[in-house]
Amino acid sequence: MVMWENFKRNDSLRRFSVFLVICLALYFIREAISMILLTFIFTFLILRLVKSVQRWVKIPQTVIVIVTYAVIVSLFYFTLTHYVPKLIYQTGQMIESVYRFYQSPARSSMIVEWIGQNIDATEIKDQLKNGLSLALTYLTSIGSMGATFLLSFILSFFFSIEEKRVREFSRLFFTSKIGWFSQDVAYLGGKFVETFGVVLEAQFLIALANTVITTIGLYFLGLPQLVSLSIMIFILSLIPVAGVIISCIPLALIGYSIGGFTDVVYILGMIAIVHALESYVLNPKLMSSKTELPVFFTFVILLFSERFFGVWGLIVGIPIFVFLLDLLDVKAIRKKIGTKKEEKTSPTI
């Protein structure tokens, strides 16, 4: 009994134990991780919008939430009916133009010769079979992802519209028999929102800035089908650091099929500028209050998080790692360096 009381009084040990219990629970419901993350992201962004609006205009939260979701549904319907057909058409045109370029007589003979020398016919058949099965897998995953997206959207709506009632109901657990456990869950949840949400929001803003800058550059280079390209760039830009580099490959292939090596050089130069802007301007500006990770750590975290969370890990890996750093009370690197410089330059009395 004494050990139990000592355990409850030890905040660090108790919260670490609660954190392990939460991790274990998430492991058992790992199939629902996508829905949980999407619900959190939608809810976080909507509530941030509500607070921003209420700073300027005193409108009830329920009204803001209903209007916001109505606008989102209207925009989604408008996009689905007007832009999705155009996007499909542009994507098909882009694939067709690249295919025609690489199937030109001069190039097709070289490609066929290389295939004949290096690849066996049975290997081609096996690859085609694998490609078809992979395509079916992707179609299935797109359908399940759509259902997950819809459920998360609905859940976030009900949470946002009843936020106060949800908070009041949750506080009832603080005075229950598991009050200490509930309070620690609330503490960890607050830390999670403070770090994960802010870093994720910063990633979205950085991805948006990268997309706008890159799309403007591609427009001046004369690349076609900018709608599909900009969507691809935005999705890849959500992956910290690596996304900008990965986008070089498809953009370089398309640029080479249109303008040759000259366009490839221009595209690579533009990507280098965007990467420098992200690393030295946007990241320090938007994440100044958080720990700025070296590029090596960023890639290692992305590799491990992709193993644990799948494709989601590429987007949420860095925010989760920053949350763990905040939980361990690891302070921002820049602040520490700044304080050391101040100590060195401060005059001695």
C-alpha angles and dihedrals in degrees: 000000000000090000090052092052091047089050092053091049093051101085097188096049093042094050092045090053091049089049090054090050090052091049090050091049091049089050091056092049095038091130088068095048092103092055092046093050094045092048090050093048094048093045094046093051094045094049090048088053091049092053091047092052093045091055089066104026127029099227123150113261092236092059093048092048094048092047092046094050091044090053091047092050091047092049090047091051091046091049092047093052101037112023104030093064089047090048092051090048093048092047090051091048091049093050091045093051092049090046092050091049094053091042094057112127095253094048099035091058090052092046093047090048092050092047091049092052099044110025129058121220092241090055090054091052091049091049091050091052090048090048093053093048090047091051091052090049091052092049090051092048091049090055093049091045090053091053090047091049092051094048092047090049092052093045092049090050093055092044093049094047093048099034095129093048091047091051093047092049091047091052089061088073090060091072096040129097089274093047095129091050092048092048091052091048088051090049092051090044091053091050090048093052092044095053109020095043095046094047092046090050089051090051091053092050091048091048090050092050092047091050094050094047094044093045091052089050092049090049091056090046088056098240113162130224094041094169095064092039093051091051090050091049092049093050092047092044089061086072104082115244094331094065094065090049093047091052088062092075101059092035092051092049092050092044092051091051090054108034106006125228092335092066091044090056091048092048093048090048091050092048089050090053092048091048091050090048091051094046101042105027114020100037096049091042098048098033099037091123093052135063111281107222124216114245091248092058090045093057093044091051091048091051094050096040090052088056093050102036103022117221089344088064091068089062104033100031096088095044091049091049091049088050090054090049090052090048089053089047094243104166128218113284094221093055092052092050090047093052091049091052090049090051091051095046096041112108118246116235 
